[in-house]
Amino acid sequence: MQIQFLGAAKVVTGSNILISAGKYKILLDCGLFQGTKDLESLNFQDFQFNPAEIDYLLLSHAHIDHSGRIPKLVKEGFRGKIICTKATKDLAEIMLVDSGHIQESDAEWENRKAKRAGKPLVQPLYTAQEATNSLRYFEAALYHQKITLNDSISIRFQDAGHILGSSIIELWITEKDDTVKIVFSGDIGMKNKPLIRDPDLIESADYLILESTYGNRLHENIEQRMEKLMEVINATILRGGTVIIPSFAVGRTQELIYELNKYYEYTEDLETFLRAPIYLDSPMAVSATEIFKRNAYCFDEEAKKLILSGDNPLEFDNLYFVRDHNESMRLNDANYPKVIISASGMCTAGRVRHHLKHNLWKAKNSVIFVGYQAAGTLGRILQDGVKKVKLFGEEIAVLAEIHSIEGFSGHGDQSDLLNWLGGFKKKPQKIFLVHGEEEASTTLAQKIKNKYGISTIIPNMGYSFQIENDVLKAHSGEILEPIQRRENIKKELQLVYDQFESLVSKTNRFIDDDVLKKDYDQLKNKLLELQKELLDISIMLGN
């Protein structure tokens, strides 16, 4: 069995890992490289494997640095199964098509310049139609279902607490009567994030592939993030300025809306003039917000209670959704105080670049970064204090205030990662650190060694690791988390509830070792499906 690291190795983008196990080949993620020109050029290189030979692609979540090369993979011959959570599948449907449009637009821009210079024309990495074609290979799974893929491989998706649908992936792979458990963390979120549940704890692993985005940093006090955000917004509004918030269309934007909803809905005696209009100017973010509403079963308990009480946490009076391009352009002609939330989060593409062009040179304005800015991106350049930037061929002075609030990050910090690792009842024998710049990974590796004494590897791009035959045996009898039952279910659901209780009762009565090994996973999957249906109906009635 071999693990090969083909992306997100000493960088935070391009997540892509190949596992070769006997006659099967499995990919973990197939993400887009973003940042510097050198990194982005990797997207156009051939895959270091034959896409037609890949049996399964297990997708941790929908962010483009984890999913963005899937259309290229399908375009070049992949015909296997892409397995992810339902929410990830829903989000990927809009994100990949949007990425296709961006690829076409970028190629068109390059070709205009190439024609004038007499240079060869370029082709887009893939088109929007090719992105749409890739969606037919997606299959959805629920959290906590243990799924048998074939005679050698079983998988389970656990909640990573990063964005809606994000997953920690558990893999059980059997070769020659030995079973190895590999855990891929995906992107681990912070605890106590708005909307999203805390990351699930994992019981055991033989090998762990762990992200390290913030492996060398601690976030600011999470409790003060909204206080700091509103201080900047209100100060800018008072001086008649505009606040630009570059935000990832999926995840960060919805969390911001949720927190702003609580501020504007529940702050007593807030002056009317401070209720400035908040514009969500990103068609994809608007679509993603609708998908969040349709997947409320993934929300944490606080958000569910708000929904069931009749308060939609993703809407409030001074929030306006902008889809039309002309309306977006008119925002930059308006002189009144306002907040514009727009993608992309690292300012690499999208409408936010136009808003920056029109607002960076005004000292009364502010730019607030609420997420990680990769090296080489416009967001990182602005964070680092540059005085001038070039946007759409024009040099723009940076006079606006630049702020960063890391408490909104979708990634756990060093402490979060170490604490999550501490939740393993049986620690992995080896850890591979990915999805982090080299300094972050190196710092985290030393912390892991000091705290847990576990050997770590920080792979280079293309690094391969061969798992020997004498690995630990499988933990096929590991304790499964009990199913959480809803309380106070509405009378209209009583019949379904009774059926659910009967199913649980039968399960408890008949489980023995043989059934546990052969039948429990299938039964548990059915119970999880019933749980989701019950919650969906509850949310529908609550509205």
C-alpha positions as CSV (number, residue, x, y, z in Angstrom):
1,M,0.0,0.0,0.0
2,Q,1.3,3.4,-1.0
3,I,0.4,7.0,-0.1
4,Q,1.6,9.7,-2.6
5,F,1.3,13.4,-1.8
6,L,0.5,15.3,-5.0
7,G,-0.8,18.6,-3.7
8,A,-1.0,20.8,-0.5
9,A,2.5,19.7,0.4
10,K,4.3,22.6,2.1
11,V,1.6,24.8,0.6
12,V,-2.1,25.3,1.5
13,T,-3.7,24.7,-1.9
14,G,-4.1,21.9,-4.4
15,S,-5.1,19.2,-2.0
16,N,-4.5,15.9,-3.7
17,I,-3.4,12.5,-2.2
18,L,-3.3,9.2,-4.1
19,I,-3.6,5.9,-2.2
20,S,-2.8,2.8,-4.1
21,A,-4.0,-0.4,-2.4
22,G,-3.8,-3.7,-4.3
23,K,-6.0,-3.4,-7.4
24,Y,-7.7,-0.1,-6.2
25,K,-6.6,3.5,-6.5
26,I,-8.2,6.1,-4.3
27,L,-7.9,9.9,-4.4
28,L,-8.4,12.1,-1.4
29,D,-9.4,15.5,-2.8
30,C,-8.5,17.0,-6.2
31,G,-8.1,20.7,-5.5
32,L,-7.0,23.7,-7.5
33,F,-3.6,25.3,-6.8
34,Q,-4.0,29.0,-6.0
35,G,-1.6,31.8,-5.2
36,T,1.6,32.6,-7.1
37,K,1.9,32.1,-10.9
38,D,4.3,29.2,-10.3
39,L,1.7,27.4,-8.1
40,E,-1.2,28.1,-10.5
41,S,0.8,26.8,-13.4
42,L,0.7,23.4,-11.7
43,N,-3.0,23.2,-12.5
44,F,-2.2,22.9,-16.2
45,Q,0.4,20.1,-15.8
46,D,-0.6,16.5,-16.4
47,F,-1.8,14.5,-13.4
48,Q,0.9,12.2,-12.0
49,F,-1.4,9.2,-12.5
50,N,-3.8,8.0,-15.1
51,P,-7.3,9.5,-14.2
52,A,-9.0,6.6,-15.9
53,E,-7.4,4.2,-13.4
54,I,-8.8,6.0,-10.3
55,D,-11.7,4.0,-8.7
56,Y,-12.8,6.5,-6.1
57,L,-12.4,10.1,-5.2
58,L,-13.2,10.9,-1.6
59,L,-13.9,14.6,-1.3
60,S,-13.4,16.2,2.1
61,H,-15.3,19.4,1.3
62,A,-16.4,21.8,-1.5
63,H,-13.7,24.6,-1.3
64,I,-12.0,25.0,-4.6
65,D,-8.5,24.3,-3.2
66,H,-9.9,20.8,-2.5
67,S,-12.3,20.2,-5.4
68,G,-11.3,22.6,-8.2
69,R,-9.5,20.2,-10.5
70,I,-12.3,17.6,-10.5
71,P,-13.6,18.8,-13.9
72,K,-10.1,18.4,-15.3
73,L,-9.9,14.9,-13.8
74,V,-13.2,13.9,-15.5
75,K,-12.2,15.6,-18.7
76,E,-9.0,13.5,-18.8
77,G,-10.7,10.1,-18.3
78,F,-11.9,9.6,-14.7
79,R,-15.0,7.5,-14.6
80,G,-15.1,6.3,-11.0
81,K,-17.2,7.5,-8.1
82,I,-16.9,10.8,-6.3
83,I,-18.1,10.3,-2.8
84,C,-18.8,13.1,-0.3
85,T,-21.5,14.4,2.1
86,K,-24.8,15.6,0.6
87,A,-24.1,19.2,1.6
88,T,-20.6,19.0,-0.1
89,K,-22.3,17.6,-3.2
90,D,-24.9,20.5,-3.2
91,L,-22.1,23.1,-2.8
92,A,-19.8,21.6,-5.4
93,E,-22.6,21.9,-8.0
94,I,-22.4,25.6,-7.8
95,M,-18.7,26.1,-7.0
96,L,-17.3,23.9,-9.8
97,V,-19.6,25.5,-12.5
98,D,-18.6,29.0,-11.2
99,S,-15.0,27.9,-11.4
100,G,-15.5,26.8,-15.0
101,H,-16.8,30.3,-15.8
102,I,-13.8,31.8,-14.2
103,Q,-11.4,29.5,-16.2
104,E,-13.2,30.6,-19.4
105,S,-13.0,34.3,-18.5
106,D,-9.3,34.0,-17.6
107,A,-8.5,32.3,-20.9
108,E,-10.5,34.9,-22.8
109,W,-8.5,37.7,-21.0
110,E,-5.2,36.0,-21.8
111,N,-6.2,35.5,-25.4
112,R,-7.0,39.1,-26.0
113,K,-3.4,40.0,-24.9
114,A,-2.0,37.0,-26.9
115,K,-3.7,38.2,-30.1
116,R,-2.2,41.7,-29.7
117,A,1.2,40.2,-29.1
118,G,1.0,37.6,-31.8
119,K,1.3,34.8,-29.3
120,P,-0.4,31.4,-29.4
121,L,-3.9,31.3,-27.8
122,V,-4.5,29.4,-24.6
123,Q,-7.3,27.0,-23.6
124,P,-9.2,27.2,-20.3
125,L,-8.3,24.6,-17.7
126,Y,-12.0,23.5,-18.2
127,T,-15.2,25.0,-19.2
128,A,-18.5,25.5,-17.2
129,Q,-20.0,22.7,-19.3
130,E,-17.1,20.4,-18.5
131,A,-17.7,21.3,-14.8
132,T,-21.4,20.4,-15.2
133,N,-20.4,17.1,-16.8
134,S,-18.3,16.2,-13.8
135,L,-21.3,16.4,-11.5
136,R,-22.8,13.1,-12.8
137,Y,-20.1,11.2,-10.9
138,F,-20.9,12.5,-7.5
139,E,-22.6,10.3,-4.8
140,A,-23.7,11.6,-1.4
141,A,-23.3,10.0,2.0
142,L,-24.5,11.0,5.4
143,Y,-22.2,11.8,8.3
144,H,-21.3,8.8,10.5
145,Q,-22.3,6.1,8.0
146,K,-19.8,3.4,7.6
147,I,-19.9,2.4,3.9
148,T,-18.3,-0.7,2.3
149,L,-17.0,0.3,-1.1
150,N,-15.7,-3.2,-2.1
151,D,-14.0,-6.3,-0.8
152,S,-11.0,-4.3,0.6
153,I,-12.2,-0.7,1.4
154,S,-14.6,0.8,3.9
155,I,-15.1,4.5,4.6
156,R,-16.8,6.9,7.0
157,F,-17.3,10.7,6.9
158,Q,-17.1,12.5,10.2
159,D,-17.9,16.2,10.7
160,A,-14.8,18.4,10.4
161,G,-16.5,21.6,11.6
162,H,-14.9,23.7,8.8
163,I,-17.7,24.5,6.4
164,L,-21.1,23.0,5.7
165,G,-20.6,19.4,4.8
166,S,-16.9,19.4,5.5
167,S,-15.5,16.0,6.5
168,I,-12.8,14.0,8.3
169,I,-12.5,10.9,6.2
170,E,-11.8,7.5,7.8
171,L,-10.6,4.7,5.6
172,W,-10.2,1.0,6.4
173,I,-8.1,-0.8,3.8
174,T,-7.5,-4.5,3.9
175,E,-4.6,-6.2,2.2
176,K,-3.5,-9.9,2.8
177,D,-5.6,-10.2,6.0
178,D,-4.1,-7.0,7.4
179,T,-6.3,-3.9,7.8
180,V,-4.9,-0.4,8.0
181,K,-6.9,2.5,9.2
182,I,-6.0,5.8,7.5
183,V,-7.6,9.1,8.7
184,F,-7.6,12.2,6.5
185,S,-8.4,15.3,8.5
186,G,-9.5,17.5,5.6
187,D,-9.7,21.0,7.1
188,I,-10.3,21.0,10.8
189,G,-12.5,23.9,12.0
190,M,-12.5,25.7,15.3
191,K,-14.7,24.8,18.2
192,N,-17.7,27.1,18.9
193,K,-18.0,28.4,15.4
194,P,-21.3,29.9,14.4
195,L,-23.7,27.7,12.5
196,I,-21.4,24.7,12.2
197,R,-21.0,21.9,14.7
198,D,-17.7,21.3,16.5
199,P,-15.3,18.8,14.8
200,D,-16.0,15.2,15.6
201,L,-13.4,13.3,17.6
202,I,-11.8,10.2,16.1
203,E,-11.2,7.1,18.1
204,S,-8.2,5.6,16.4
205,A,-5.9,5.6,13.4
206,D,-2.8,3.8,12.2
207,Y,-1.8,6.7,10.0
208,L,-3.1,10.3,10.1
209,I,-2.9,12.9,7.3
210,L,-3.4,16.2,9.2
211,E,-3.8,19.7,7.9
212,S,-1.5,22.4,9.4
213,T,-2.7,25.7,8.0
214,Y,-2.3,27.5,11.4
215,G,0.2,25.1,12.9
216,N,2.4,28.0,14.0
217,R,-0.3,30.4,15.2
218,L,-3.0,31.0,17.8
219,H,-6.1,32.9,16.8
220,E,-7.2,36.0,18.6
221,N,-9.7,35.8,21.3
222,I,-12.7,34.3,19.6
223,E,-15.2,35.9,22.0
224,Q,-13.9,39.4,20.9
225,R,-14.1,38.8,17.1
226,M,-17.6,40.3,16.7
227,E,-16.7,43.2,19.0
228,K,-13.6,44.0,16.9
229,L,-15.6,43.5,13.6
230,M,-18.4,45.9,14.7
231,E,-15.9,48.4,16.0
232,V,-14.3,48.6,12.6
233,I,-17.6,48.7,10.7
234,N,-19.2,51.3,13.0
235,A,-16.1,53.5,13.0
236,T,-16.0,53.4,9.2
237,I,-19.8,54.1,8.9
238,L,-19.4,57.1,11.3
239,R,-16.8,58.7,9.0
240,G,-19.0,58.1,5.9
241,G,-16.9,55.2,4.5
242,T,-17.4,51.9,2.9
243,V,-16.3,48.6,4.4
244,I,-15.1,45.9,2.0
245,I,-15.0,42.3,3.4
246,P,-13.3,39.8,1.0
247,S,-15.0,36.6,2.0
248,F,-15.0,33.0,0.8
249,A,-18.4,32.5,-0.8
250,V,-19.0,29.2,1.0
251,G,-18.6,29.0,4.8
252,R,-17.2,32.3,5.9
253,T,-19.9,34.4,4.3
254,Q,-22.7,32.5,5.9
255,E,-21.0,32.7,9.3
256,L,-20.6,36.4,8.9
257,I,-24.3,36.8,8.0
258,Y,-25.2,34.6,11.0
259,E,-23.2,36.8,13.4
260,L,-24.4,40.1,11.9
261,N,-28.0,38.8,12.2
262,K,-27.5,38.4,15.9
263,Y,-25.9,41.8,16.3
264,Y,-28.5,43.8,14.4
265,E,-31.5,41.7,15.7
266,Y,-30.5,41.6,19.4
267,T,-28.5,44.8,20.1
268,E,-30.8,47.1,22.1
269,D,-30.9,50.8,21.4
270,L,-28.7,50.6,18.3
271,E,-28.7,54.0,16.5
272,T,-30.6,53.8,13.2
273,F,-27.7,55.4,11.3
274,L,-25.5,52.5,12.4
275,R,-27.8,50.0,10.7
276,A,-26.0,50.6,7.4
277,P,-26.9,48.4,4.4
278,I,-25.0,45.2,4.2
279,Y,-24.6,44.0,0.6
280,L,-23.8,40.4,-0.2
281,D,-22.3,40.9,-3.6
282,S,-21.5,37.4,-5.0
283,P,-23.9,35.3,-7.0
284,M,-22.2,32.2,-5.8
285,A,-22.4,33.3,-2.2
286,V,-26.1,34.0,-2.6
287,S,-26.6,30.5,-4.0
288,A,-24.5,29.0,-1.3
289,T,-26.6,30.7,1.3
290,E,-29.7,29.1,-0.1
291,I,-27.9,25.7,0.0
292,F,-27.1,26.3,3.7
293,K,-30.8,26.9,4.4
294,R,-31.6,23.5,2.7
295,N,-29.0,21.6,4.7
296,A,-29.9,22.9,8.2
297,Y,-29.5,19.4,9.6
298,C,-25.8,20.1,9.6
299,F,-26.2,23.2,11.9
300,D,-25.3,23.3,15.5
301,E,-27.9,23.3,18.2
302,E,-28.0,27.1,18.6
303,A,-28.8,27.6,14.9
304,K,-31.4,24.9,14.9
305,K,-33.2,26.5,17.9
306,L,-33.3,29.8,16.1
307,I,-34.8,28.2,13.0
308,L,-37.4,26.3,15.0
309,S,-38.3,29.5,16.8
310,G,-39.1,31.1,13.4
311,D,-35.9,33.3,13.2
312,N,-34.0,32.7,10.0
313,P,-30.4,33.2,11.1
314,L,-29.3,33.9,7.5
315,E,-31.6,37.0,7.0
316,F,-32.0,40.4,8.6
317,D,-33.6,43.7,7.7
318,N,-30.5,45.6,6.5
319,L,-29.0,42.6,4.5
320,Y,-29.4,42.8,0.7
321,F,-28.4,40.1,-1.8
322,V,-26.9,41.3,-5.1
323,R,-26.8,39.1,-8.1
324,D,-27.1,41.5,-11.0
325,H,-23.7,42.7,-12.4
326,N,-25.0,46.2,-13.1
327,E,-26.3,46.5,-9.5
328,S,-22.9,45.5,-8.3
329,M,-21.2,48.2,-10.3
330,R,-23.7,50.8,-9.0
331,L,-22.5,50.1,-5.5
332,N,-19.2,51.7,-6.3
333,D,-20.9,54.9,-7.5
334,A,-22.9,55.2,-4.3
335,N,-21.4,57.6,-1.7
336,Y,-23.4,56.5,1.4
337,P,-21.9,54.4,4.2
338,K,-22.2,50.6,3.6
339,V,-20.7,47.2,3.9
340,I,-19.9,45.0,0.9
341,I,-19.2,41.3,1.5
342,S,-17.8,39.9,-1.8
343,A,-15.8,36.9,-3.1
344,S,-13.2,35.8,-3.5
345,G,-11.8,35.5,0.0
346,M,-8.1,35.9,-1.1
347,C,-9.0,38.6,-3.7
348,T,-7.7,36.3,-6.5
349,A,-10.9,36.7,-8.7
350,G,-14.5,37.8,-8.6
351,R,-16.3,41.1,-7.9
352,V,-14.3,41.9,-4.8
353,R,-11.4,43.0,-7.1
354,H,-13.6,45.7,-8.7
355,H,-14.7,46.9,-5.2
356,L,-11.1,47.1,-4.1
357,K,-10.1,49.1,-7.2
358,H,-12.8,51.7,-6.4
359,N,-12.3,51.8,-2.7
360,L,-8.7,51.1,-1.7
361,W,-7.6,54.7,-2.6
362,K,-10.0,56.4,-0.2
363,A,-8.7,56.9,3.4
364,K,-12.2,56.9,4.9
365,N,-12.8,53.2,3.8
366,S,-11.8,50.0,5.4
367,V,-10.9,46.4,4.2
368,I,-11.4,43.6,6.7
369,F,-9.9,40.2,6.1
370,V,-11.7,37.4,7.9
371,G,-9.8,34.3,6.6
372,Y,-6.4,32.9,5.6
373,Q,-4.5,34.7,2.8
374,A,-2.2,32.4,1.0
375,A,1.3,33.6,-0.1
376,G,1.3,35.4,-3.4
377,T,-2.4,36.4,-3.3
378,L,-3.6,40.0,-3.4
379,G,-5.1,39.5,0.0
380,R,-1.7,38.5,1.5
381,I,0.0,41.4,-0.3
382,L,-2.5,43.9,1.2
383,Q,-2.1,42.3,4.6
384,D,1.6,42.7,4.4
385,G,1.3,46.5,4.1
386,V,1.9,47.2,0.4
387,K,1.3,50.9,-0.5
388,K,0.2,50.4,-4.1
389,V,-1.3,47.5,-6.1
390,K,-2.2,47.0,-9.7
391,L,-5.8,46.1,-10.5
392,F,-7.1,45.7,-14.0
393,G,-4.0,47.3,-15.4
394,E,-4.3,50.4,-13.2
395,E,-2.0,51.3,-10.3
396,I,-4.1,51.9,-7.1
397,A,-2.9,53.6,-4.0
398,V,-3.7,51.7,-0.7
399,L,-5.0,54.4,1.6
400,A,-7.9,52.5,3.2
401,E,-7.4,50.9,6.6
402,I,-6.5,47.3,6.4
403,H,-7.7,45.0,9.2
404,S,-7.4,41.2,9.8
405,I,-9.7,39.3,12.2
406,E,-8.5,35.8,12.5
407,G,-11.2,34.7,14.9
408,F,-13.5,34.1,11.9
409,S,-11.0,31.7,10.3
410,G,-12.5,28.4,9.2
411,H,-9.4,26.6,10.3
412,G,-8.5,25.6,13.8
413,D,-5.3,27.1,15.2
414,Q,-2.3,25.3,16.7
415,S,-4.1,24.7,20.0
416,D,-7.3,23.4,18.2
417,L,-5.2,20.9,16.1
418,L,-3.3,19.6,19.2
419,N,-6.5,19.3,21.2
420,W,-8.2,17.4,18.4
421,L,-5.3,15.0,18.1
422,G,-5.5,14.5,21.9
423,G,-9.0,13.2,21.4
424,F,-7.7,10.0,19.8
425,K,-8.1,7.1,22.2
426,K,-5.5,5.2,20.2
427,K,-3.0,7.6,18.7
428,P,-1.7,7.1,15.1
429,Q,1.8,5.6,14.8
430,K,2.7,8.2,12.2
431,I,1.4,11.6,11.1
432,F,1.8,13.4,7.7
433,L,1.4,17.1,7.9
434,V,-0.1,18.7,4.8
435,H,-2.0,21.9,3.8
436,G,0.4,24.3,5.5
437,E,3.3,26.5,4.6
438,E,6.6,24.9,5.6
439,E,7.1,27.0,8.8
440,A,3.6,26.2,10.0
441,S,4.0,22.5,9.4
442,T,7.5,22.4,11.0
443,T,6.3,24.2,14.1
444,L,3.3,21.9,14.5
445,A,5.5,18.8,14.0
446,Q,7.7,19.9,16.9
447,K,4.7,20.5,19.1
448,I,3.2,17.1,18.3
449,K,6.6,15.4,19.1
450,N,6.9,17.3,22.4
451,K,3.3,16.7,23.5
452,Y,2.5,13.2,22.1
453,G,5.8,11.7,21.1
454,I,4.4,10.8,17.6
455,S,6.7,10.7,14.6
456,T,5.7,13.2,11.8
457,I,6.6,13.6,8.2
458,I,6.2,16.8,6.2
459,P,6.1,15.6,2.6
460,N,7.3,17.4,-0.4
461,M,5.2,17.4,-3.5
462,G,5.3,13.9,-5.1
463,Y,6.6,12.2,-1.9
464,S,5.6,8.6,-1.6
465,F,5.2,6.5,1.6
466,Q,5.1,2.7,1.5
467,I,3.1,1.0,4.3
468,E,4.8,-2.2,5.3
469,N,3.0,-5.5,5.9
470,D,3.5,-5.6,9.6
471,V,1.1,-2.7,10.4
472,L,-1.4,-2.9,13.2
473,K,-4.6,-4.9,12.7
474,A,-7.9,-3.2,12.1
475,H,-10.1,-2.0,14.9
476,S,-13.3,-3.5,13.5
477,G,-14.9,-3.6,16.9
478,E,-14.4,0.0,17.8
479,I,-17.1,1.6,19.9
480,L,-19.7,3.4,17.7
481,E,-21.1,6.6,19.0
482,P,-24.8,6.2,20.2
483,I,-27.4,7.7,18.0
484,Q,-28.7,11.0,19.3
485,R,-32.5,11.0,19.6
486,R,-34.6,14.0,19.3
487,E,-36.8,15.2,22.2
488,N,-40.0,17.1,22.2
489,I,-40.9,15.9,18.7
490,K,-44.1,17.4,17.3
491,K,-47.3,15.3,17.5
492,E,-47.4,15.1,13.7
493,L,-44.1,13.2,13.8
494,Q,-45.2,10.8,16.5
495,L,-45.8,7.9,14.1
496,V,-42.3,8.2,12.6
497,Y,-40.9,8.6,16.1
498,D,-42.6,5.3,17.2
499,Q,-41.1,3.5,14.2
500,F,-37.7,4.9,15.0
501,E,-38.0,3.8,18.7
502,S,-39.0,0.3,17.5
503,L,-36.0,0.1,15.3
504,V,-33.7,1.1,18.1
505,S,-35.4,-1.4,20.4
506,K,-34.9,-4.3,18.0
507,T,-31.3,-3.3,17.5
508,N,-30.5,-3.4,21.2
509,R,-32.2,-6.7,21.6
510,F,-30.5,-8.6,18.7
511,I,-27.0,-7.2,18.7
512,D,-24.3,-9.9,19.3
513,D,-20.8,-10.1,18.0
514,D,-21.8,-11.7,14.7
515,V,-24.5,-9.2,14.0
516,L,-22.3,-6.4,15.0
517,K,-19.7,-7.4,12.5
518,K,-22.1,-8.2,9.6
519,D,-25.3,-6.1,10.0
520,Y,-24.8,-3.2,12.4
521,D,-23.3,-0.7,9.9
522,Q,-26.3,-1.2,7.5
523,L,-28.8,-0.8,10.3
524,K,-27.0,2.3,11.7
525,N,-27.1,3.8,8.2
526,K,-30.8,3.4,8.1
527,L,-31.2,5.0,11.5
528,L,-29.1,8.0,10.5
529,E,-31.3,8.5,7.4
530,L,-34.4,8.4,9.6
531,Q,-32.8,11.0,11.9
532,K,-32.2,13.4,9.0
533,E,-35.7,13.0,7.8
534,L,-37.1,13.8,11.3
535,L,-35.0,16.9,11.6
536,D,-35.9,18.1,8.1
537,I,-39.6,17.7,8.9
538,S,-39.1,19.5,12.2
539,I,-37.4,22.5,10.5
540,M,-40.1,22.6,7.9
541,L,-42.8,22.7,10.6
542,G,-40.9,25.2,12.6
543,N,-40.8,27.7,9.7
